[in-house]
Every structure is written in structure tokens, then in C-alpha cells.
Amino acid sequence: MGTIHFVNENKDVIAATGSNLRIKAIENGIDIYKLYGKMMNCGGYGQCATCVVEIVEGIENLSDRTDFENRTLRKKPDNYRLACQVLVNGPVSVRTKP
């Protein structure tokens, strides 16, 4: 179990080990998409790259970056992740819409 703290929303969400970050955000009313992403997201299949989040703390408690993330986010800081590709394994703080 771990807690996901959404910084911008000042909301904590309890997540079972191995929970998907995007799914936990949506289940708890956290909006992770900017305008374009709201209209054009792929539904969590890791193909559109519209669910970018910034990991503020606890990056060591997440699954490793996928190959798609490495390609898509190559010009972004290492703490930027695609929420649909992230599995949470412990406490983490996340900033949405960086």
C-alpha cells in the first residue's frame, strides 16, 4: 500500500501496490489532462502521451520508465512520467499538468 499525494489538488489517495497512477487519479476525481488531452487521449493505452505528470517525491517507488516513455519524454526531465504507464509501489507525490 502507498499514498499518492496530488500536489496541485492537495489530495491524498490510497493505492494498493502495483496500482496504475492514471486509473487511481481518474477514480478519485483528479483531472490529469490538459484541454487537448481531454479530447484526444488514448484511454490509457500509452499511445498519445497526453497524461504527463511530474513526480515531486518518491520516484523510487514507481515502476521503471517504459520504452515508449523514454522515447516520448526524452526531452523532458527524468521525473516526468506518463500516468498510464506508471505502477505505484509506495508513497509518491505527483504534480498534474506540469
N, C-alpha and C positions, 0 to 999 in steps of 0.2 A: 504494500500500500504506500501511496505517496500523495502529497498535496501539490496541486498545480495552483500557483498564485498568479492570477491575471492582473498585471500591474495597472494598466490603464483603467480597468473596470473595478479595481480594488476588491476582487472576489476570489475566494479560495474554493477549490473543487477537489474532492477526494477521488483518487483514481486507483484502481487495482493495478498491480504490477503487470506491465505489458499492455496497458490501455493506449489506444490511439488518441493523440492530442487533439486532432480535428474533431473527432467524434465526441470526446468529452466536452470540448468547447461548445459545440452545437447543442448537445444535450442540456447544457446549463445556461443557454441563452447568451453566450458570448459570441459577438459578431467578429469574425476574423477576416472578413473580406472587405476590400475597398469596393467602390461602385462597379468597376469593370468585372471584378471577381464575382460579385453578386449575380451578374447576368451571364457570365461565361465560364463559371467553374466546372470542372470535370466530374464533380461529385465525389472527390476523394480518391481518384484512381492514379494520382501522381503524374498527370499529363499536362496540366495547364499552368502550374506554378503560380497560382493566384492566392494561395494560402500561406504566404510568407509571414513568419513570426520571428521575433528576436528573443533569444534565450538570455535572460538577465543573470540568472543564477541557476546552478545545478545542471549544467550541460553534461557533466559526467554521469548523470542519472538518466540519460536518454540513449536510445539506440544510436548506432553509428549512422553517419550520413550515407544515403544510398548513392548509387552511380548517377541516377537522374539528378539528385540534389547537387552532387559535385559538379555536374555539367551546367545545370541551370543557375546555380548560385556561385559560380566560380569568381565573379567579380564582386561578390558581397562578402562581408566579414564572416569569419568561421562560426560565429554564434547566430547566424541567420539560418533558419530551417524551414522546410515545408511541413506544415502541421499535419498533413495527411500521411506523411512518411515517418513520423516520429512516434516511437513507442516509449511511454513513460515508465521508468523503473524506480522512481524515488522522488523526493521533493524537488520542485523546479519552479522558477519564476519566469513568466512569459510576458513580453510586450507585444500586443497585437498591432497590426498595420504599421510596421516600422517605416 
